[in-house]
Amino acid sequence: MYATQILMEEHRVIERVLAALQTAAERVAQGQEMRPAFFINAALFIRNYADGSHHRKEEGILFVAMNKAGIPTSGGPIGVMLAEHEQGRAFTSALNDAAQKWEAGDLSARSAVVQNAFGYVALLQQHIQKEDRVLFPMADRAIPPDQQEQVNTDFEQALGEEGKAGIPEKYPALAEVLEKESRKTISSAPD
């Protein structure tokens, strides 16, 4: 189904940021310097792309269609995904808050940045694997062809709206910036 293919392609972009976030958090944990703004920008990516775009389509379109096809929203795989989305939102909020405090001069907030970055990365890595390997194939099998057409149409509409907002260009570009910054040596880190 077209919709699940789109979601898996979006997972690849999200995974790039997860790798950059992991690298940056490891650097901070080892006492190396990273800009607090890196983590603020990572939280921005997560809120607006991973959650605001990607999870919005899952929750508002795909999961609804799966439920109509007989897969329960609570107590099953959809419920697990929804709970993990909420857990991811909590990590992201805490990451952003800690990075803001660090940027304002509270160096003790660095440990909360690292902890929440690691927590988010670990959560999303396994979350993406469950969706790619279990949930999306389940959706492709469970949703009848006529409903799949509607899901695809709804995805096209959502993608069109995202295109008008510049999401397909802005957030993959931000992923690239985060990847590059996470690998820079301290002497070449931007101010």
N, C-alpha and C positions, 0 to 999 in steps of 0.2 A: 504494500500500500504506500502510496506517495507520501502521506503524512508521517508515517514512521521512518521513512527514508530521510525526510527533512530533519526530523528530531535527532536521528543518529548523526547526520552531518553537523548539526549544532553541537552535539556532544563532543565532536572532534575539536571544535573551537574552544569549548569549555575546558577540555582536557589540557589544552595549551596553557591556559591561565592557571589551572591546577598545578601543572609542572613548575611554572614560574613562581607561583605562590609558595610551593614547597621549597624551592631553591632559596628564595628570599628569606623565608622563615628559618631555614637551616643556617643561613649566613648570620642572621641576627642571634640565633641561639648559640652560635660559636663566637659571638662577640664582634663579628664584623659589622661594618656600617651598611645600612640601607636607609633610604629616605622614608620617613613615616608616610609621605605622600604616595609612595609605591603601594602601600597597603590600603590607603584611602581610595586610590584608583582601582585597585583590585576589588574592593568592596563595591565601588561604583559599577564595575563590569558585572559583578555577581548580581547586584540588585536590578540592574537595567537589562541585562542580556540573559544570564542564566535563569534568573527568577522572573523578571518582568516580561521577557519575551518568550523564552523557552518553556518555563514551567506554566506560564499563563496559557499557552497553547495546549499543553498536556492536560491541565486541570479544567480548562474551559471548553475544550473540544474533544480530545481523545478519550479522557477518562469518562466523560459524559456518554459518549458513544459506546464505550465498553460496558458501562452500567446498563444502558438500554439493551445491549446484547446479552444481558444476564449475568455479568460479572459484578458482584456486590462491591459497593464503594467502601464499606467498612468491613473490617475483619478479614479482608483478603489482600491480594497484592496491591490493589489500588490504594487501600487504606494505609498500607506500609509506605508506599511512595508519597502519599500526602503527609504522613507523619514525618518522613525524612525531609520533605520540602520545608516543613515548619522548623525542623531542627536546623536545617541549613540557613533559614532566615535568622534564627537566633544566633548562630555562629557569626553570620555576616554583620548583624547589628553590633555584636560585642567586638568584633574585629574593627569595625569602623570607629566605634566609640573609643577603643583603646588607642588606635592610631591617631585619632584627633587629640587625645590627651598627650600622647607622645609628642606630636607636632607642636603642641602648646608648651612643651618643656618638661613634662612629667616623664622622666626616663624610666621610672618604675613600671610604666604602662607597656614597655617593650615585652615583658614576659606574657602579658595578656594578649598582645598582638600575636606572638609566637604560638601560644596555646590555642587560640581561636583559629589561626591559619591552619595549623596542623589538624585540628578537629574538623574543619570544613573540608580540607583536602581528603582526609580519610573517609569522611561520610560520602562525599560526592564520587570518589573513585569507585566505591562499592555500589553506590546508587546507580551510576551509569551502567555498570556491568549488569546489574539486575534488570534494568530497563532494556538494554540492548539484547541480552541473551534470553530473557524470560518474558517480560511484560509486552514488549513490542511484537514479538512473534505470536504471543497470545492474542493481542489485539488484531493482528492480521488474520488469524484463524477465526476468531469469535465474531467479529463485526461482519454482518452479511454484506454482499457486494453493493446493494443499493444504499446501505448506510455508509459504506466506505466511500462511495461517490460523494455523499454529503459531507463527510469528514474532510475529504480532499478539497471540496469547494470551500468549506469553512476555513481550511488552512490557507488556500489561495487568497481569500479575503483578508485574513490576518497578516499574511506575508505582504500583501499590497499596502496595508496600513503601516506596517513596519518599514516598508520601502519608502513611503512618504516621509516617515520620521527619520530616515537615514540610518536605521539600525543595522541593515546588512553591510554597510560600509564602516560605520563608526566603531562598532564593537570588535569585529575581527582586527581592525587597525589598532585598537587599544590592546588587544591580546598580543599583537606583535610588539608593541612598545613595552609591555610588561615583560614579555619573554626576553627582549634585549636588555632591559634594565636589570633583570634578575641575574644576568650573566656578567654584567660589567664589573670590572675591578674597581676598588675603592677610589683610585686616582682618577678614574674616568666617570665616576658617578655624577649625574647632573645635580645641580644645586636645588 
